[in-house]
Amino acid sequence: MFELVFMILLGVLFVYIGWRIWKKEHITLIHSYHYSKVKDRDIKPYTSAVGKSVIIMGIGMILTALIDYVTETSYGWIVFGIFFLWGFIVILIAQKKYNGGLF
């Protein structure tokens, strides 16, 4: 039960932060060295890509909790891995494209 509540709360937090980065363009929620070289004209597509990726990770956390709770198996962690890796790869691509690298 603890895992269910913890993962859902963490997932909701990730979805909320991702939404703020994406829709509100709160680039300051990202560490400054990650966006230090992002041009002003690229802030909107950069925050969109990063925000959506964080939302994807949050949805993966919520699904992990629900799947593990309902099925009492570890299949949810496979979902977590897929969603986390998907979100992480999209963030890396956005970093390379708009910031010129990871740092």
HUWOZI-V197000 format. One record per residue. N is the residue number from 1. RES is the residue in one small letter. SS is DSSP state (2 for helix, 1 for strand, 0 for the rest). PSI is psi in whole degrees, 0 to 359 (none if undefined). NEAR is the number of other C-alpha atoms within 12 Angstrom. Layout:
# HUWOZI-V197000
n:N res:RES ss:SS psi:PSI near:NEAR
n:N res:RES ss:SS psi:PSI near:NEAR
This chain:
# HUWOZI-V197000
n:1 res:m ss:0 psi:323 near:13
n:2 res:f ss:2 psi:316 near:12
n:3 res:e ss:2 psi:318 near:22
n:4 res:l ss:2 psi:307 near:22
n:5 res:v ss:2 psi:315 near:19
n:6 res:f ss:2 psi:311 near:17
n:7 res:m ss:2 psi:323 near:29
n:8 res:i ss:2 psi:315 near:27
n:9 res:l ss:2 psi:319 near:22
n:10 res:l ss:2 psi:319 near:26
n:11 res:g ss:2 psi:317 near:31
n:12 res:v ss:2 psi:320 near:25
n:13 res:l ss:2 psi:315 near:22
n:14 res:f ss:2 psi:317 near:31
n:15 res:v ss:2 psi:317 near:29
n:16 res:y ss:2 psi:314 near:26
n:17 res:i ss:2 psi:318 near:30
n:18 res:g ss:2 psi:319 near:33
n:19 res:w ss:2 psi:318 near:29
n:20 res:r ss:2 psi:321 near:24
n:21 res:i ss:2 psi:316 near:30
n:22 res:w ss:2 psi:300 near:30
n:23 res:k ss:2 psi:321 near:23
n:24 res:k ss:0 psi:353 near:18
n:25 res:e ss:0 psi:41 near:25
n:26 res:h ss:0 psi:79 near:24
n:27 res:i ss:2 psi:338 near:31
n:28 res:t ss:2 psi:350 near:19
n:29 res:l ss:2 psi:348 near:23
n:30 res:i ss:0 psi:146 near:24
n:31 res:h ss:0 psi:141 near:15
n:32 res:s ss:2 psi:325 near:15
n:33 res:y ss:2 psi:345 near:17
n:34 res:h ss:2 psi:337 near:27
n:35 res:y ss:2 psi:15 near:31
n:36 res:s ss:0 psi:331 near:22
n:37 res:k ss:0 psi:7 near:21
n:38 res:v ss:0 psi:126 near:26
n:39 res:k ss:0 psi:155 near:16
n:40 res:d ss:2 psi:322 near:16
n:41 res:r ss:2 psi:342 near:11
n:42 res:d ss:2 psi:1 near:22
n:43 res:i ss:2 psi:316 near:31
n:44 res:k ss:2 psi:309 near:23
n:45 res:p ss:2 psi:329 near:25
n:46 res:y ss:2 psi:309 near:37
n:47 res:t ss:2 psi:328 near:39
n:48 res:s ss:2 psi:312 near:28
n:49 res:a ss:2 psi:314 near:34
n:50 res:v ss:2 psi:316 near:45
n:51 res:g ss:2 psi:315 near:37
n:52 res:k ss:2 psi:323 near:34
n:53 res:s ss:2 psi:319 near:35
n:54 res:v ss:2 psi:323 near:39
n:55 res:i ss:2 psi:318 near:36
n:56 res:i ss:2 psi:316 near:37
n:57 res:m ss:2 psi:319 near:39
n:58 res:g ss:2 psi:318 near:37
n:59 res:i ss:2 psi:321 near:35
n:60 res:g ss:2 psi:321 near:36
n:61 res:m ss:2 psi:317 near:37
n:62 res:i ss:2 psi:315 near:33
n:63 res:l ss:2 psi:321 near:34
n:64 res:t ss:2 psi:312 near:36
n:65 res:a ss:2 psi:314 near:34
n:66 res:l ss:2 psi:317 near:29
n:67 res:i ss:2 psi:314 near:24
n:68 res:d ss:2 psi:325 near:27
n:69 res:y ss:2 psi:317 near:22
n:70 res:v ss:2 psi:316 near:15
n:71 res:t ss:2 psi:345 near:14
n:72 res:e ss:0 psi:38 near:16
n:73 res:t ss:0 psi:183 near:15
n:74 res:s ss:0 psi:14 near:19
n:75 res:y ss:2 psi:331 near:20
n:76 res:g ss:2 psi:325 near:27
n:77 res:w ss:2 psi:334 near:26
n:78 res:i ss:2 psi:317 near:19
n:79 res:v ss:2 psi:316 near:26
n:80 res:f ss:2 psi:312 near:29
n:81 res:g ss:2 psi:317 near:23
n:82 res:i ss:2 psi:311 near:22
n:83 res:f ss:2 psi:320 near:28
n:84 res:f ss:2 psi:316 near:29
n:85 res:l ss:2 psi:318 near:21
n:86 res:w ss:2 psi:309 near:25
n:87 res:g ss:2 psi:318 near:30
n:88 res:f ss:2 psi:318 near:26
n:89 res:i ss:2 psi:318 near:23
n:90 res:v ss:2 psi:321 near:26
n:91 res:i ss:2 psi:316 near:34
n:92 res:l ss:2 psi:319 near:24
n:93 res:i ss:2 psi:316 near:20
n:94 res:a ss:2 psi:319 near:30
n:95 res:q ss:2 psi:313 near:32
n:96 res:k ss:2 psi:317 near:21
n:97 res:k ss:2 psi:314 near:23
n:98 res:y ss:2 psi:338 near:29
n:99 res:n ss:2 psi:352 near:27
n:100 res:g ss:0 psi:6 near:20
n:101 res:g ss:0 psi:183 near:18
n:102 res:l ss:0 psi:331 near:21
n:103 res:f ss:0 psi:none near:16
